């Protein structure tokens, strides 16, 4: 199993479109522009972290990948994605992890996430969401 960061931009997919189209438990299909090179290929069961850059940056959710074909990902968002799309997670710790994942090249669609960075990201999401 691999972990992936899917970066979205308001220039292509508005946050409003994301909020109305992407729902926990529903299958979604989105295009993949630039898949940054890494050691893994996209496979069913992989985890995808859904991230927006730009005016309202942050983590908007995460999902399980069903398949990748013809430059499109087929995925199903899981909790707490519906919460996150209304309350994107963005702070200095999340920014630092996202910057480490993307490295020097910040433009692209998908990056593979190192297992240790994913562990840190998962801990941040859990701590920040469930501290309420």
WOGI-V319882 format. One record per backbone hydrogen bond with DSSP energy under -0.5 kcal/mol. CO is the residue of the C=O (numbers start at 1). NH is the residue of the N-H. Records with the same first field share a line. If there is no record, write none. Layout:
CO = NH + NH
This chain:
2 = 47
3 = 113
4 = 6 + 49
5 = 7 + 111
6 = 51
8 = 53
9 = 12 + 13
14 = 18
15 = 19
16 = 20
17 = 21
18 = 22
21 = 23
23 = 26
26 = 77
28 = 75
30 = 73
31 = 33
33 = 35
34 = 36 + 109 + 110
43 = 46
46 = 65
47 = 4
48 = 50 + 63
49 = 6 + 51
50 = 60 + 61
51 = 8
52 = 58
53 = 10
54 = 57
58 = 52 + 60
59 = 89
61 = 50
62 = 78
63 = 48
64 = 76
65 = 45
67 = 74
69 = 72
71 = 32
72 = 69
73 = 30 + 75
74 = 66 + 67
75 = 28
76 = 64
77 = 25
78 = 62 + 81
80 = 84
81 = 85
82 = 86
83 = 86 + 87
88 = 90
89 = 59
91 = 95
92 = 96
93 = 97
94 = 98
95 = 99
96 = 100
97 = 101
98 = 102
99 = 103
102 = 105
104 = 106
109 = 7
110 = 36
111 = 5
112 = 114
113 = 3
114 = 118
115 = 119
116 = 120
117 = 121
118 = 122
119 = 123
120 = 124
121 = 125
122 = 126
123 = 127
124 = 128
125 = 129
126 = 130
129 = 132
